[in-house]
Amino acid sequence: MSVTDLPVPGTTTVHGACPLDCPDTCAMEVTVEDGRVTGVRGDRSHPYTRGGLCVKMNDYDRTVHSPDRVLHPLRRTGPKGSGRFERISWDAALDEIAARFTEIAATSGPEAIMPVSYLGTQGILNGLNVGDAFFNRLGATISERTYCDSGSCTAYAMTVGPTAGVDPESFVHARYIVIWANNTLSTNLHLWPFVAEAQRRGAKVVVIDPVRHRTAKHADWYIPIRPGTDGALALALMHVVIGEGLTDEDYVARYTVGFDELAERVRQYTPEWASGETGIPAEDIRTLAREYAAADPSVIRIGVAIERHAGGGQTVRAISCLPALTGAWRKPGGGLLQLPLWAFPVNWPAFLGAEFIRPGTRVVNQWLLGRALTGELRLDPPIRALVVYNSNPLVVCPEQDEMVAGLSREDLFTVVSEHFLTDTADFADIVLPATTQLEQRDLMFSWGHLYLTMNTPAIAPLGQAVPNTELFRRLAARMGFDEPVFRRTDEEMIEQALDWSAPVLEGITPQTLARDGWARLRLPGPDEYAPHAEGGFPTPSGKVEFVSSAAAGGNFVLPLFRQGSNEHQPGDPVDPLPHYVPPRERPDGRYPLTLLSPKSHAYLNSSFADRPGQRRVQGDPVLLMTPGDAAARGLVDGAPVCVVNDRGRFTARLQVTDDVAPGVVVCPMGAWRKHTGGATVNAVSPSVFADLGRAPTFSDNLVEVRPA
């Protein structure tokens, strides 16, 4: 960054973009006075985010200027996990990292080095793929990142292709809105005004979720469902729609393939059968199917949680079929909203560095990181160096006890790039200072709306913090990597980040984005946008594939989730028709309760879980439980409890409530270990994958609860 990039002395306002891994990607306005951020607010002119910021970001200036920031490179001085460090120079840090990498590569092979990252920032430059080229050039273990939506995306693409789906702004035109496994008011806040406007116009809002959360309490009809059984409900809805002749026969005939096979498949999935699986009365299932099919148009919004059980992929397959059966795609506001990110022409190959991958380089999924570090996976060579950025794996990975044991290894060289000393950073040998969003340039797509946003740096980096892009330029230079990809400036990366010649970017350039802050993709407006009114699905057939032609490719992982890879990874062929996969774990006498760990209201995964304002809003970790389940265990509201299974245990404060179903307990994730007595909810989470896309199974998790 040059001095000409920064605001002039005095008071200025700079265009920014929220960096969080959230569907809303809010446009921001940052007020700077003499080089210090004095205010961060939403951009009121933005048609979707409309000037609002959530509780996570509305005091972001305090985060940027926090006295707790890591602003200089640090070297560990105490035992691993102690969080004791001394300040060192960047040269000393880079020299030590390069020396250790060189020695490890020479003696054990470069695959003994593993990167660990996710979406601590969502920018195209500094986010998911920022380190991929470096680690692929190094020959490190390929880090597979399937934490979020990999199963959903696989299933969705198998059915309707990588389509943006419904414009969220067009929800105002829907007459029936089904919000399925999504707490919109906490995790997708800026969609809610469009839902509420549709509600005012007479639309019925239905929420399907095991928890009566903030959003469910605003619904016209809340339908509680047993965790992990959403696929049974979706299949039974199709049974009713097809069996009662509620399909749009013309749409099905013109724009789908495999209807006869689907009709035969769902004959077995009766509402009575589904009632036994889901706990939803059979007549309610029939009513939901009839109302959904009759509404013109109807829309379904699915959340990330929909995939997080054994049958999550097949659940999304089934739900993705519903809008085509009823012809919901014909009008604006009708269809399915999953991830609009498919509309953005991001040039992912420019950031993946796939050309550096050596044939046969091993792949380790981050969901198995604890087992990889402790040796349980029996890797050869074992992991000897770990580089963590954009992630706090000690909080977000499962089997937390294994993670602690692995990170405690004295022979493991760990480097962490961070804003603050997280639980993971406490175990690092070297900690490097990272810039916040207000100190770096980035370009933001969205997985929740159709606007491209430019983030302009508002202030110079504080201390010696550097953006991720600069971090990997420095590491590459110190390792002697001289390929042009490692010398690109941020501005050159922006020029390569998108296919700027794509029709959806007509008239949009880096220069216009820097001037205006944001721009809507060149698509019809929300009053006209019905992308599949006449088919045109981006599948091999061009139609909705009830019988998926991609099923023969097996349980592959899409390139978006596999670091450095630009090819589908084949697996065993999967059933080309949607079907039901029941929960992997069934309650028993030992562990009779299903634990759900949804997103926290005030944290984004583990981000902000150390910030005083957000901690005040979120409060200490609580465990929600029904009065009946609490009474059966002699537990009272407000008491400390211990949640336990074979994988681990954690403590929380009990909150007795009717907002969860019998047999279900809920503890939001994100809190840090250092604030919660040494363990958090992921101490008991499984490391088992779901049926498609190697998605995680947070919600397939049985526990018992005892007095602490």
C-alpha positions in Angstrom: 0.0 0.0 0.0 1.4 3.4 -0.9 0.7 6.7 0.9 -1.4 7.8 -2.1 -3.9 5.0 -1.3 -4.8 6.5 2.1 -7.1 9.4 3.0 -5.7 12.9 3.4 -5.3 14.4 6.9 -8.5 15.7 8.5 -11.9 14.0 8.5 -12.7 11.7 5.6 -15.2 9.0 4.8 -14.0 5.8 3.0 -16.0 3.0 1.3 -15.6 -0.3 3.0 -17.0 -3.8 3.0 -17.7 -6.2 5.9 -15.1 -9.0 5.7 -17.1 -11.6 7.7 -18.1 -15.1 6.4 -21.7 -14.1 6.4 -24.2 -13.9 3.5 -24.9 -10.2 4.0 -21.5 -8.7 3.0 -22.5 -5.2 4.2 -21.4 -2.1 2.4 -19.8 0.2 5.0 -18.7 3.8 5.4 -15.7 4.4 7.6 -15.0 7.8 9.2 -11.4 8.6 9.7 -10.0 11.6 11.7 -6.3 12.3 11.4 -5.4 8.6 10.7 -7.7 7.1 13.4 -11.0 5.4 12.7 -13.7 7.1 14.7 -16.8 5.4 13.2 -18.0 2.5 11.1 -21.6 2.4 9.9 -23.5 0.8 7.1 -23.9 2.5 3.8 -27.5 3.8 3.7 -27.5 3.9 -0.1 -27.0 0.2 -0.5 -30.3 -1.3 -1.7 -29.8 -4.6 0.2 -27.9 -3.9 3.4 -29.6 -0.4 3.7 -27.2 1.1 6.3 -27.4 -1.5 9.0 -24.6 -3.4 10.6 -25.1 -6.3 13.0 -23.9 -6.6 16.6 -20.7 -8.2 15.4 -19.6 -5.2 13.4 -21.3 -2.1 14.7 -18.3 -1.1 16.9 -15.6 -2.4 14.5 -13.5 0.7 15.2 -13.0 -0.6 18.7 -11.8 -3.9 17.3 -9.3 -2.2 15.0 -7.9 0.0 17.7 -8.1 -2.5 20.5 -5.1 -2.4 22.9 -5.2 -6.3 22.7 -4.2 -6.3 19.0 -1.2 -8.3 17.8 0.8 -5.6 16.1 4.3 -7.1 15.9 5.8 -10.5 15.3 6.1 -12.6 18.4 8.1 -15.7 19.5 7.0 -18.1 22.1 8.8 -17.9 25.5 6.6 -20.1 27.7 5.1 -23.6 27.4 2.8 -24.2 24.5 -0.7 -23.0 25.4 0.6 -20.4 27.9 0.2 -17.5 25.6 3.6 -16.1 26.6 5.6 -14.4 23.9 8.4 -11.9 23.2 8.5 -9.3 20.4 10.8 -10.0 17.5 11.4 -8.4 14.1 9.8 -9.4 10.8 13.3 -10.4 9.6 13.8 -12.7 12.5 10.4 -14.3 12.1 10.8 -14.9 8.4 14.3 -16.2 8.9 13.1 -18.7 11.5 10.1 -19.8 9.4 12.2 -20.3 6.3 14.9 -22.2 8.1 12.4 -24.5 9.7 10.5 -25.1 6.5 13.7 -25.8 4.6 14.9 -28.3 7.3 11.6 -30.1 7.4 11.3 -30.3 3.7 14.8 -31.7 3.4 14.5 -34.3 6.2 10.8 -35.3 6.1 9.5 -34.0 2.8 7.4 -30.8 2.2 4.2 -32.7 2.9 5.2 -32.6 6.6 4.1 -28.9 6.4 0.3 -28.3 6.4 -1.6 -25.0 6.0 -4.9 -24.5 7.9 -7.2 -21.7 6.9 -10.8 -20.8 6.2 -12.8 -17.7 5.9 -11.8 -15.5 8.8 -11.9 -12.9 6.1 -14.1 -13.5 3.0 -12.3 -11.2 0.5 -11.2 -12.6 -2.8 -7.6 -11.4 -2.2 -7.1 -12.0 1.5 -9.6 -14.8 2.1 -10.0 -18.5 1.3 -7.2 -19.0 -1.4 -4.7 -16.4 -0.4 -2.0 -18.9 0.6 -2.8 -21.7 -1.9 -0.1 -20.8 -4.5 2.6 -20.6 -1.9 1.8 -23.9 -0.2 1.4 -25.7 -3.5 4.7 -24.3 -4.7 6.2 -25.5 -1.4 4.8 -29.0 -2.0 2.9 -28.9 1.3 0.0 -31.2 2.3 -3.1 -30.1 0.5 -5.6 -28.8 3.0 -9.2 -29.8 2.2 -11.7 -27.2 3.6 -15.2 -28.6 3.7 -16.4 -27.0 7.0 -19.3 -25.2 5.4 -21.7 -25.8 2.5 -19.6 -28.4 0.6 -22.3 -31.1 0.9 -25.1 -28.6 0.2 -23.2 -27.2 -2.8 -22.5 -30.7 -4.2 -26.2 -31.7 -3.9 -27.5 -28.4 -5.2 -25.2 -28.5 -8.2 -26.2 -32.1 -8.9 -29.8 -31.0 -9.1 -30.1 -27.5 -10.5 -26.5 -26.7 -11.4 -24.4 -23.7 -10.1 -27.2 -21.1 -10.4 -27.5 -18.0 -8.2 -31.2 -18.9 -7.8 -33.6 -16.4 -6.4 -32.6 -12.8 -6.0 -33.1 -12.2 -2.2 -34.5 -8.8 -2.9 -37.3 -10.4 -4.9 -38.6 -12.2 -1.8 -41.0 -9.3 -1.5 -43.0 -10.9 -4.4 -43.2 -14.3 -2.8 -46.6 -15.5 -1.5 -45.2 -18.3 0.6 -41.8 -18.3 2.2 -40.2 -21.4 3.8 -37.1 -20.6 5.9 -35.5 -24.0 6.4 -32.6 -24.4 8.9 -31.8 -20.7 8.9 -32.0 -18.3 11.8 -32.2 -15.3 9.5 -32.4 -12.6 12.2 -29.1 -13.8 13.7 -27.1 -15.0 10.7 -28.7 -13.4 7.6 -30.1 -10.2 9.1 -30.5 -8.1 5.9 -32.7 -10.6 4.2 -35.3 -10.2 6.9 -36.7 -6.8 5.8 -37.6 -8.4 2.4 -39.3 -11.3 4.2 -41.1 -8.9 6.5 -42.3 -6.8 3.5 -43.7 -9.9 1.8 -45.4 -10.8 5.1 -47.0 -7.4 5.2 -48.2 -8.0 1.7 -49.9 -11.2 2.7 -47.3 -13.8 2.3 -47.2 -16.7 4.8 -43.8 -17.3 6.4 -43.0 -20.8 7.6 -39.9 -21.7 9.6 -38.7 -25.3 9.9 -36.1 -25.8 12.6 -35.5 -27.9 15.7 -35.1 -24.6 17.7 -37.7 -21.9 18.2 -35.1 -19.2 17.6 -35.5 -15.4 16.9 -36.6 -16.0 13.4 -39.0 -18.8 14.2 -40.8 -16.5 16.7 -41.6 -14.1 13.8 -43.0 -16.8 11.6 -46.7 -17.3 10.8 -46.1 -21.0 11.3 -43.2 -22.6 13.1 -42.7 -26.3 12.5 -40.4 -28.0 14.9 -38.5 -31.0 13.5 -36.2 -33.7 14.9 -32.6 -32.9 14.1 -31.3 -34.7 11.0 -34.7 -35.7 9.6 -35.2 -32.8 7.2 -34.7 -35.1 4.2 -37.7 -37.2 5.4 -39.9 -34.2 5.4 -38.7 -33.0 1.9 -39.4 -36.5 0.4 -42.8 -36.6 2.0 -43.7 -33.2 0.6 -42.8 -34.5 -2.8 -45.0 -37.6 -2.1 -48.0 -35.3 -1.5 -47.3 -32.9 -4.3 -46.9 -35.6 -6.9 -49.5 -38.0 -5.4 -52.3 -35.3 -5.2 -51.5 -33.9 -8.7 -50.3 -30.6 -7.4 -47.4 -30.4 -9.9 -47.0 -27.8 -12.6 -47.2 -30.4 -15.4 -46.0 -28.1 -18.2 -43.0 -26.9 -16.2 -42.1 -30.5 -15.3 -42.4 -31.7 -18.9 -40.4 -28.8 -20.4 -37.7 -28.2 -17.8 -36.9 -31.3 -15.8 -35.6 -34.8 -16.4 -36.4 -38.0 -14.4 -39.9 -37.1 -13.2 -41.2 -40.7 -13.6 -38.3 -42.1 -11.7 -38.7 -39.5 -9.0 -42.5 -40.2 -8.7 -41.8 -43.9 -8.2 -39.0 -43.2 -5.7 -41.2 -40.9 -3.4 -44.2 -43.3 -3.3 -42.6 -45.0 -0.3 -42.1 -41.7 1.6 -45.6 -41.2 3.0 -46.5 -38.4 5.5 -47.2 -41.1 8.1 -43.7 -42.5 7.6 -42.2 -39.1 7.7 -44.1 -38.2 10.8 -42.4 -41.1 12.6 -39.0 -39.8 11.6 -39.5 -36.0 12.0 -42.0 -35.8 14.8 -44.3 -33.6 12.6 -47.9 -34.7 12.5 -48.8 -36.3 9.1 -51.6 -33.8 8.5 -49.2 -30.9 9.1 -47.0 -32.4 6.4 -49.9 -32.6 4.0 -51.0 -29.0 4.8 -47.5 -27.7 4.2 -47.2 -29.5 0.9 -50.6 -28.2 -0.3 -50.0 -24.7 0.8 -46.5 -24.6 -0.7 -47.7 -26.0 -4.1 -50.8 -23.7 -4.3 -48.9 -20.4 -3.5 -47.8 -18.5 -6.6 -44.9 -18.0 -6.2 -43.3 -19.8 -3.3 -39.7 -19.7 -2.2 -37.5 -21.7 0.0 -34.4 -20.3 1.8 -32.1 -23.1 3.1 -29.4 -22.4 5.7 -25.9 -23.9 6.2 -27.2 -26.1 9.0 -29.3 -28.1 6.6 -26.2 -30.2 5.6 -24.8 -30.9 9.0 -26.0 -34.4 9.6 -25.4 -37.8 8.0 -27.9 -37.3 5.2 -27.4 -33.6 4.7 -26.5 -33.9 1.0 -29.5 -36.0 0.1 -31.7 -33.5 2.1 -30.5 -30.7 -0.2 -31.0 -32.9 -3.2 -34.7 -33.4 -2.2 -35.4 -29.8 -1.3 -33.8 -28.6 -4.6 -36.4 -30.7 -6.5 -39.4 -29.0 -4.9 -39.5 -25.7 -6.8 -39.4 -27.4 -10.2 -42.3 -29.7 -9.3 -44.5 -26.8 -8.5 -43.2 -24.4 -11.2 -42.1 -21.9 -8.5 -39.3 -20.8 -10.7 -41.7 -19.1 -13.2 -42.0 -15.8 -11.4 -39.7 -13.3 -9.5 -39.6 -14.3 -5.9 -40.1 -18.0 -6.6 -37.7 -20.9 -6.4 -34.8 -21.6 -4.1 -32.2 -19.5 -2.4 -29.0 -21.3 -1.5 -25.8 -19.3 -2.4 -26.0 -16.5 -4.9 -22.2 -16.6 -5.1 -22.6 -18.7 -8.3 -23.4 -15.5 -10.2 -20.0 -13.9 -9.6 -17.5 -14.6 -12.3 -14.6 -15.0 -9.9 -11.4 -16.2 -11.6 -10.5 -18.8 -9.0 -7.7 -20.4 -11.0 -5.7 -17.1 -10.6 -5.5 -17.7 -6.9 -5.4 -21.5 -6.5 -1.9 -22.1 -7.8 -3.0 -25.5 -9.1 -0.2 -25.5 -11.7 2.3 -26.1 -8.8 0.7 -29.2 -7.4 2.8 -32.3 -7.7 1.0 -35.5 -8.8 0.2 -37.6 -5.8 0.4 -34.8 -3.2 -1.5 -36.0 -0.2 -4.8 -34.4 1.0 -5.8 -34.0 4.6 -9.3 -32.6 5.5 -9.2 -30.0 8.1 -12.1 -31.6 9.8 -9.7 -34.4 10.8 -6.9 -32.0 12.0 -6.9 -33.2 15.6 -6.3 -36.8 14.4 -3.7 -35.7 11.9 -1.7 -33.9 14.6 -1.9 -36.6 17.2 -0.8 -39.3 14.8 -4.1 -41.1 14.8 -4.4 -40.8 11.0 -0.9 -42.5 10.7 0.4 -40.0 8.2 3.7 -40.6 6.5 5.4 -38.2 7.0 3.7 -36.9 10.1 2.8 -33.2 10.3 5.8 -31.3 11.6 4.8 -27.7 10.8 1.4 -26.0 10.8 0.6 -22.6 9.4 -2.7 -21.1 10.5 -4.3 -18.0 9.0 -8.0 -16.9 8.7 -8.9 -19.6 11.2 -9.0 -20.5 14.9 -9.0 -24.3 14.6 -8.8 -25.0 18.3 -12.3 -23.6 18.6 -13.9 -24.6 15.3 -12.5 -28.1 14.8 -14.1 -31.1 16.4 -12.6 -33.4 19.0 -11.1 -30.5 20.9 -9.1 -32.7 23.3 -7.3 -34.2 20.3 -6.6 -30.7 19.0 -5.1 -29.6 22.3 -2.9 -32.7 22.4 -1.7 -32.2 18.9 -0.9 -28.5 19.3 0.9 -29.2 22.5 3.6 -31.3 20.7 7.0 -29.8 21.3 8.1 -31.1 17.9 5.4 -29.3 16.0 6.4 -25.9 14.6 3.3 -23.7 14.5 2.9 -20.3 12.9 -0.2 -18.3 13.3 -1.2 -15.1 11.6 -3.8 -13.2 13.7 -5.4 -10.0 15.0 -5.5 -11.3 18.6 -4.0 -14.1 20.7 -6.7 -16.7 20.1 -6.9 -20.1 21.7 -4.9 -21.4 18.7 -2.4 -18.6 18.8 -1.6 -19.4 22.4 0.0 -22.6 21.1 2.1 -21.0 18.4 5.8 -20.8 18.1 5.6 -17.7 16.0 2.7 -15.3 15.8 2.5 -12.8 12.9 0.4 -9.6 13.0 -2.4 -9.4 10.4 -4.3 -6.3 9.3 -8.0 -5.8 9.8 -10.3 -5.0 7.0 -9.9 -1.3 7.5 -6.2 -1.6 6.9 -6.2 -3.6 3.7 -7.6 -3.5 0.1 -10.0 -6.3 -1.0 -12.7 -7.2 -3.4 -15.8 -8.9 -2.0 -18.3 -11.2 -3.7 -21.3 -12.3 -1.6 -22.9 -15.6 -0.9 -26.2 -13.9 0.1 -26.9 -11.2 -2.5 -25.9 -9.9 -6.0 -23.7 -7.0 -5.2 -19.9 -6.7 -5.7 -18.2 -4.5 -3.1 -14.8 -2.9 -3.0 -13.0 -2.4 0.4 -10.7 0.5 0.3 -8.1 0.8 3.1 -9.2 3.5 5.5 -6.0 3.8 7.6 -2.4 2.7 7.3 -1.7 -0.7 8.9 -1.2 -0.3 12.6 2.1 -1.4 14.1 3.8 -3.9 11.8 0.6 -5.7 10.7 0.4 -6.8 7.1 -2.4 -8.1 4.8 -2.4 -11.8 4.0 -1.4 -10.9 0.5 1.8 -9.2 1.8 2.4 -12.0 4.2 2.7 -14.6 1.4 4.7 -12.2 -0.8 7.2 -12.0 2.1 7.2 -15.8 2.7 7.7 -16.6 -1.0 10.6 -14.1 -1.3 12.3 -15.6 1.8 11.9 -19.1 0.4 13.3 -18.0 -2.9 10.1 -18.5 -5.0 10.5 -16.0 -7.9 7.5 -16.9 -10.1 5.5 -13.9 -11.2 2.4 -15.0 -9.1 4.4 -14.2 -5.9 5.2 -10.7 -7.0 1.7 -9.5 -7.8 0.6 -6.3 -6.2 -2.9 -6.1 -4.6 -4.0 -4.0 -7.6 -2.8 -6.6 -10.0 -4.7 -9.3 -8.1 -7.9 -7.2 -8.3 -7.4 -7.0 -12.1 -7.1 -10.8 -12.2 -9.8 -11.6 -9.6 -12.8 -11.5 -11.9 -13.6 -12.0 -15.6 -14.2 -8.3 -16.1 -15.5 -8.9 -19.6 -18.4 -11.0 -18.3 -21.8 -9.6 -19.2 -22.8 -9.4 -15.5 -19.9 -6.9 -15.0 -20.7 -4.7 -18.0 -19.7 -1.1 -17.1 -18.2 -2.3 -13.7 -14.5 -1.9 -13.3 -12.1 -1.7 -10.3 -12.1 2.0 -10.8 -15.9 2.4 -10.7 -16.0 0.2 -7.6 -13.3 2.2 -5.9 -15.3 5.4 -6.6 -18.8 4.1 -5.7 -18.0 1.3 -3.2 -20.3 -1.3 -4.7 -22.3 -2.3 -7.8 -25.1 -4.7 -8.5 -24.3 -7.4 -11.0 -25.8 -6.5 -14.4 -28.9 -8.7 -14.0 -32.5 -7.8 -14.3 -33.9 -6.0 -11.2 -35.6 -7.9 -8.4 -39.0 -7.1 -9.9 -38.1 -8.9 -13.1 -35.5 -11.4 -12.2 -36.8 -14.9 -12.7 -33.7 -16.7 -14.0 -35.4 -20.1 -14.7 -38.8 -19.1 -15.9 -38.0 -21.0 -19.0 -35.5 -23.5 -17.7 -32.0 -22.7 -18.6 -30.4 -24.4 -15.7 -26.6 -24.8 -15.7 -26.7 -28.6 -15.6 -25.5 -30.9 -18.4 -29.1 -31.3 -19.6 -30.0 -27.6 -19.1 -32.9 -28.8 -16.9 -33.6 -29.7 -13.3 -32.1 -33.1 -12.9 -34.4 -35.2 -10.6 -32.1 -38.0 -11.9 -28.7 -36.5 -11.6 -26.2 -37.1 -14.4 -23.4 -35.9 -12.1 -24.1 -38.8 -9.7 -21.8 -41.0 -11.6 -19.0 -38.7 -10.6 -19.4 -39.8 -7.1 -18.9 -38.0 -3.8 -16.5 -35.4 -5.2 -15.5 -32.1 -3.5 -16.1 -29.0 -5.5 -12.9 -26.9 -6.4 -14.1 -24.1 -4.1 -13.5 -26.3 -1.1 -10.2 -28.1 -2.0 -7.2 -25.9 -1.7 -5.2 -25.6 -4.9 -7.3 -28.1 -6.9 -9.1 -27.3 -10.0 -10.6 -30.7 -10.7 -13.4 -32.7 -9.2 -12.2 -35.5 -7.1 -14.0 -38.7 -8.0 -15.5 -41.1 -5.5 -17.9 -44.0 -5.5 -21.0 -43.3 -7.6 -24.0 -42.1 -5.6 -27.7 -42.8 -6.1 -28.9 -40.5 -8.9 -32.3 -40.1 -7.2 -32.9 -38.3 -3.9 -33.4 -40.7 -0.9 -33.4 -40.6 2.8 -30.3 -41.1 5.0 -31.3 -41.2 8.7 -29.2 -39.7 11.5 -26.0 -41.6 12.1 -26.4 -41.5 15.8 -29.7 -42.6 17.4 -30.4 -41.7 21.1 -29.8 -44.6 23.5 -29.7 -45.1 27.2 -26.1 -43.9 27.5 -26.4 -40.8 25.4 -30.1 -39.9 24.9 -29.8 -36.3 23.9 -29.1 -34.7 20.5 -26.8 -31.7 20.8 -27.1 -28.8 18.3 -24.4 -26.2 18.1 -25.8 -23.3 15.9 -24.0 -20.0 15.2 -24.0 -17.5 18.0 -25.9 -14.3 17.7 -23.0 -12.0 18.6 -20.1 -14.0 17.2 -19.1 -15.1 13.7 -17.8 -18.6 14.3 -15.1 -17.7 16.8 -14.5 -14.1 15.6 -15.4 -11.4 18.2 -15.7 -14.0 21.0 -13.0 -12.1 22.8 -14.5 -8.6 22.2 -16.1 -7.1 25.3 -19.2 -5.7 23.6 -20.0 -8.9 21.8 -19.4 -11.0 24.9 -21.8 -8.8 26.9 -24.5 -9.4 24.2 -23.8 -13.1 23.9 -23.3 -13.9 27.5 -21.6 -17.0 29.0 -22.2 -20.3 27.1 -25.7 -21.6 27.8 -27.3 -25.0 27.2 -30.9 -24.9 26.2 -33.0 -27.8 27.5 -36.7 -28.6 27.9 -38.3 -28.5 31.4 -39.1 -32.2 31.2 -35.5 -33.2 30.2 -34.1 -31.0 33.0 -36.5 -32.3 35.6 -35.7 -35.9 34.7 -32.0 -35.2 35.5 -32.7 -33.1 38.6 -31.3 -30.0 36.9 -32.6 -26.5 37.5 -32.5 -23.3 35.4 -29.2 -21.4 35.8 -27.3 -24.3 37.2 -23.8 -25.2 35.8 -24.0 -28.4 33.8 -21.5 -30.8 32.2 -22.2 -32.0 28.6 -20.4 -35.3 27.9 -19.9 -38.1 25.4 -17.0 -40.4 24.4 -15.3 -37.6 22.6 -15.0 -35.1 25.4 -16.9 -32.8 27.7 -17.6 -29.1 28.3 -19.5 -27.0 30.9 -22.3 -24.4 30.4 -25.0 -22.7 32.3 -28.4 -24.4 31.9 -31.3 -22.5 30.4 -34.6 -24.3 30.8 -36.9 -23.4 27.9 -39.7 -24.6 25.7 -37.9 -23.3 22.6 -36.3 -26.7 22.0 -37.9 -30.1 21.5 -37.7 -32.9 24.1 -34.5 -34.9 23.5 -32.7 -31.9 22.0 -30.2 -29.6 23.7 -28.6 -26.6 22.1 -25.3 -24.7 22.8 -24.3 -22.0 20.3 -20.7 -22.3 19.1 -17.9 -19.7 19.0 -16.8 -19.1 22.6 -13.1 -19.4 23.3 -11.6 -22.0 25.6 -9.7 -19.5 27.7 -13.1 -17.9 28.6 -15.0 -21.1 29.4 -13.0 -23.2 31.7 -10.9 -25.0 29.2 -13.4 -26.6 26.7 -16.2 -25.5 24.4 -19.0 -27.2 22.5 -16.7 -28.7 19.8 -15.0 -30.8 22.5 -17.9 -33.3 21.9 -18.4 -32.8 18.2 -17.8 -35.8 15.9 -15.2 -35.8 13.0 -17.5 -38.0 10.8 -18.4 -36.8 7.3 -21.9 -36.5 5.9 -23.1 -38.3 2.7 -21.9 -35.8 0.1 -19.0 -33.4 -0.3 -17.3 -34.5 2.9 -19.5 -32.1 4.9 -19.2 -32.0 8.7 -21.8 -33.6 10.9 -22.0 -31.1 13.8 -25.7 -32.0 14.3 -25.4 -35.7 14.4 -24.1 -35.6 17.9 -25.4 -37.5 21.0 -24.6 -36.5 24.6 -25.7 -36.7 28.2 -26.0 -33.8 30.5 -25.1 -33.9 34.2 -24.6 -31.5 37.1 -21.2 -29.8 36.8 
